[in-house]
């Protein structure tokens, strides 16, 4: 019985020990899984990595029942100072030879990365460097004495699925780069940042892009790092809303030089092929591109390329470009472009081709030609330090290019209409592409053209450019009725126009319209049998002109037709003063002299006339065709009284029956035995619509009628009184059309 009890107690004790052991193991497993190994174990692990030249800091070391020993939140540094972070790894599965570990022998066989996350600074020597973030990282890394074998490395970087494998020898000799506390941002940071930003603009429509490569390198000499068999492949990628059907590339890195052997980009209409290199030592970059992509559609959504939105092409332009970018930012390239129909800022063109090059600040454009339905623009340009040259020949209608011009130029161009495109040739050179610093010459030919609504058949001129001043010489404009010749200068700085010389024998209204639109309004009443000759010179500050009309002409004024057999006129103007016109006209055997003052707005200010033996028939129908008119008249226009005038005129030998304004007075005059021919003398002052008649005399033979009084132009009334032959009183009232007169005692003033 006692033995049985002892055996039973032994079995209970044994199971208790087993349970306690299992509980202890369970607790230990839970502890190392949840809490992790202590600092000593993490130190042992760090020592193992140090054998391969890697300085790590492990935040937690745990034991996973399926993955084994797992290091979490691992920081990998360049050296023991732990100043420069090389990488951050979320978790590592460790393949450890524990027997060797306890004997202080190399024990790390391999590490596994499963769905890990990496953070890799691209410039570890600086705190604020660019970083690459990788997720879903899978890899198997073997730690073999003297080398690291990386197998099946894959992960997602910037939305690209990356796969790589390779070998790194002498890991224990890795020393990294010595940190520089005073280091400035690296010259490549911006370039690398632009590459990363560009990749982030790409959105795959279906599958993620694929990047594959292999690598080899000696960690004792990082310059020996080689990347081979590099390839990139992407299908149906959207860049800022623009669809690229295919993007592929082949590359390698050797001797610190990136060689991009081939890049192929294809959209729905065209494709681009490119290659290039990047020397990491000199930081020189080379590139070569041949493209038929729709570049405006490709680049237009990019905020860095606002200029691309101004262009649109029916088919992608053919562009070839090759060049080099030095470390100091010096850019050098050359290329050519050719395309068919395109639109630039709303203006349609039919073709474009040009060769171009750039070397730093210097650039050159050769064999450039733009086709338009109205003509062709061709030219060459050169810009280098202290020098600019331009050769241009255009046969395009400037109106077609109006949307491309500045607003002031468009307003001036709106005054022109070209039935045929003008032809322009110009050669310029100077220190800079500024008109004030250019010199040169050129020519222009015009076909049938309208300027300010007035047409001419043809025109041509030569011009010279110097110090911002454009001098037009040998100007010739031809019309059906004559031609104009001369020279003028245009100051681009202030828009001032100087008329150096002008000789014209064309319609005065047409000429006036060209010179000043408002001036033509003052000449609308003239009708010339033969165009007068005009000689002029001047500018906005002042000038003079002479007009000679050797043939008869007429002038329509207030419903009357004034006729002249010939005339000469001189015009003078000066800034701040009224322009003056001296008119010397011939009418029959008489003369008609006039001096006129004209305000800046071309409104009449003052006019004085002196007539001598002018045939009455030449001054309209007021006095009839018979008789001769002499005397003076003065007209003064003010803001208060635009109708002010004074006159002292005498008409001898008139036929009153043929003078319409005086026919209503014929019964009175006949009753007073004043028969044709009659001499009429008038002295009158006008102001505010009232005519103050100080003398109105009708004389015939030995008889005469003298009157004075007022005539109201607006009220159409008159009140004149006087005497006949100095003895008999006469009074006339009523209206000019229906006068009522009284004589004798009845004619006394009320």
Secondary structure, 3 states (H helix, E strand, C coil): CHHHHHHHHHHHHHHHHHHHHHHHHHHHHHHHHHCCCCHHHHHHHHHHHHCCCCEEEEEEEEEECCCEEEEEEEEEECCCCCCCEEEEEEEEEEEECHHHHHCCCCCEEEEEEEEEEEEEECCCCCCCCCEEEEEEEEEEEEEECCEEEEEEEEEEECCEEEEEEEEEECHHHCCCCCCCCCCCCCCCHHHHHHHHHHHHCEEECCCCCEEEEEEEEECCEEEEEEEEEEEEEEEEEEECCEEEEEEEEEEEECCCEEEEEEEEEECCCCEEEEEEEEECCCCCEEEEEEECCCHHHHHCCCCCCHHHHHEEECCCCEEEEEEEECCCCCEEEEEEEEECCEEECCEEECEEEEEEEEECCEEEEEEEEEEECCEEEEEEEEEECCEEEEEEEECCCHHHHHHHCCHHHHHHHCCEEECCCCEEEEEEEECCCCHHHEEEEEEEEECCEEECCEEECEEEEEEEEECCEEEEEEEEEEECCEEEEEEEEEECCCCEEEEEEEEECCCHHHHHHHHCHHHHHHCCCEEECCCCEEEEEECCCEEEEEEEECCCEEEEECCEEEEECEEEEEEEEECCCCEEEEEEEEECCEEEEEEEEECCCCCEEEEEEEEEEEEHHHECCCCCCCCEEEEEEEEECCCCCCCEEEEEEEEEEECHHHCHHHHHHHHHHHHCCCCCCEEEEEEEEEECCEEEEEEEEEEECCEEEEEEEEEECCCCEEEEEEEECCCEEEEEEECCCCEEEEEHHHHCCC
